[in-house]
Amino acid sequence: MDDSTVQDRIEALVTEEHELQRRSEDGEPHPDVHDRLKAVEVELDRCWDLLRQRRARRAAGLSPDDATVRDADTVEHYRQ
C-alpha cells in the first residue's frame, strides 16, 4: 500500500467518523453507531501509524514498502 492509498483511506475514515459523530450528537444513541465509531477510530490510528512508519523508513533511507500494518492492540496502547 503506497502513501496515497493510505491517505485516501484516512480521508474516507475521517469522513465516516464525522458522520457517525454527527449522528450520535443528533440523538441517535444506537449501540451500532457507537460500536462503528470506535472501530473507525481504531482503524484511523492504524492507518496513521502505517503512514508514519512509511515516512520514517523513507527518511532513514529504507524502503517504505517494508512498513507493516500493526495490530489494533499495539497501536491503541502506544504512550503519547
C-alpha positions as CSV (number, residue, x, y, z in Angstrom):
1,M,0.0,0.0,0.0
2,D,1.5,3.3,-1.0
3,D,1.3,6.6,0.8
4,S,-1.5,8.0,-1.4
5,T,-3.6,4.9,-0.8
6,V,-3.1,5.2,3.0
7,Q,-4.0,8.9,2.8
8,D,-7.2,8.1,0.8
9,R,-8.2,5.6,3.4
10,I,-7.6,8.1,6.2
11,E,-9.7,10.7,4.4
12,A,-12.6,8.2,3.9
13,L,-12.4,7.1,7.6
14,V,-12.4,10.8,8.7
15,T,-15.5,11.4,6.7
16,E,-17.2,8.4,8.1
17,E,-16.1,9.4,11.7
18,H,-17.6,12.9,11.3
19,E,-20.9,11.4,10.0
20,L,-21.0,9.0,12.9
21,Q,-20.3,11.8,15.4
22,R,-23.0,13.9,13.9
23,R,-25.5,11.1,14.1
24,S,-24.5,10.5,17.7
25,E,-24.9,14.2,18.6
26,D,-28.3,14.3,16.8
27,G,-29.7,11.9,19.3
28,E,-29.0,8.6,17.6
29,P,-27.5,6.8,20.6
30,H,-27.8,3.5,18.9
31,P,-25.2,1.0,20.0
32,D,-24.3,0.2,16.4
33,V,-23.3,3.9,15.9
34,H,-21.1,3.8,19.0
35,D,-19.5,0.5,18.0
36,R,-18.8,1.6,14.5
37,L,-17.3,4.9,15.7
38,K,-14.9,3.1,18.0
39,A,-13.9,0.7,15.1
40,V,-13.3,3.7,12.8
41,E,-11.2,5.4,15.4
42,V,-9.0,2.3,15.8
43,E,-8.7,1.9,12.1
44,L,-7.7,5.6,11.8
45,D,-5.0,5.0,14.4
46,R,-3.7,2.0,12.5
47,C,-3.6,4.0,9.2
48,W,-1.8,6.9,10.7
49,D,0.7,4.5,12.3
50,L,1.4,2.9,8.9
51,L,1.8,6.3,7.2
52,R,4.3,7.4,10.0
53,Q,6.2,4.2,9.6
54,R,6.4,4.7,5.8
55,R,7.7,8.3,6.2
56,A,10.2,7.3,8.9
57,R,11.6,4.5,6.8
58,R,11.9,6.8,3.7
59,A,13.6,9.4,5.8
60,A,16.1,6.8,7.1
61,G,16.9,5.7,3.5
62,L,14.9,2.5,3.9
63,S,12.1,1.1,1.8
64,P,8.7,2.4,2.9
65,D,7.2,-0.7,1.4
66,D,8.6,-2.7,4.3
67,A,6.4,-0.9,6.8
68,T,3.6,-3.1,8.1
69,V,0.2,-2.5,9.5
70,R,0.3,-3.1,13.2
71,D,-2.5,-4.8,15.1
72,A,-5.0,-2.7,17.0
73,D,-3.8,-3.7,20.4
74,T,-0.3,-2.5,19.6
75,V,-1.4,0.8,18.1
76,E,-4.0,1.5,20.8
77,H,-1.5,1.1,23.7
78,Y,1.2,3.5,22.5
79,R,2.2,6.1,25.0
80,Q,1.6,9.6,23.9
